[in-house]
């Protein structure tokens, strides 16, 4: 009796070892490769059923639908697969491969009995197909196996369509992009910066500290044939103030016009050049301007997947700055010192001499057919300091023509331009548009 018991134990151990070896020999199967003929069991509604993979694909197209009871997208695919099985009948076989326990899947079908079709098999507690032959990270995951046992496609659920099934049955190419899951990535990799495909991105924005050895620079790239659209804005070694100036006003204002950009912050030295905050710099930890620059200059790069007007590009940049820096930047109407544009009074203003005018307008540009609002906007783009409010009362039908050099205009230069039109700007106090940057609580 003891010898017989030993014999049975030995036979059992040999069978277990043989089964383990076979399990270890099962490798991942890719598109274009033959599937091994393994045995499958643990089918829902028929726990005693044992079949081979070959029995499932022989003389038909086999669709292995990997799913989970928690996967909303998988559940959406169920009715479609049931309908496709009805349409194609014995030409296809559908097996929903579940890795969850029989109890969990049973609980799911009790809640959704309409999804439990007698024409589609459901596998429970699977590990061989799910983990060894067709490992994947995301669901739905569909494996297409033709009647010869070759994997012809691995796809998303949405790619299982009537047209694609007809192509597979006719041994024609299935025109879909294969689903590829990067199995080398673990859950912990999700929380790391996305450096995968870092050189093959469609769009991105990057914000970094200063790059030593670089000069300060700024530019646009990817210009279209009109010269008005771009797909990249890049800036190097500038202050927060300079970055906001470019993003908020798009180079439509003179860089000296500081009154239009307001910082309401605790430490102004963090946002602008030390020369503009001398008292803060004296009280700071910095011993030199270069030491300050190493901590307070920044670089920014924005790449878009398509060309957009440069105003739009800078609007994206403005949004990025507020988000990256956790600042609240916004346009407001505030009562400020400014200038109003009016008709000249009876007392004539003395225009600049011809010699002075020639030195001011040494590089003239010709601009025609401006109405009064356009003229005001143009002057506001080039005034050295302040803002001009149009209170002339002139109709838009009035047309103006300029033949002047428009960069960096002082009030006197602007008035010399306006004198020919019987207009003048004078100091005043009005509500004007400004961009305000404040720190979030």
Secondary structure, 3 states (H helix, E strand, C coil): CHHHHHHHHHHHHHHHHHHHHHHHHCCCCCCCCECCCCEEEEECCEEEEEEEHHHHHCCCEEEEEEECCCCHHHHHHHHHHHHHHHHHHHHEEEEEEECCCHHHHHHHHHHCHHHCCCCCEEECCCCHHHHHHCCCCCCCEEEEECCCCEEEEEECHHHCCHHHHHHHHCCCCCCCCCCCCCCCCCHHHHHCCCCCCCCCCCCEEEEEECCCCCCCEEEEECCCCCCCEEEEEEEEEECHHHHHHHHHHCCCCCCCCHHHEEEECCCHHHCCCHHHCHHHHHHCCCCCHHHHHHHHCEEEEEEEEEEEEHHHHHHHHHHHHHHHHCEEEEEEEEEEEEEEEEECCCCCCCCCCHHHHHHHCCCCEEEEEECHHHHHHHHHHHECCCCEEECCCCCCCCCEEEEECCCCECHHHHHHHHHHHCEEEEEEEEEEEEEEEEECC
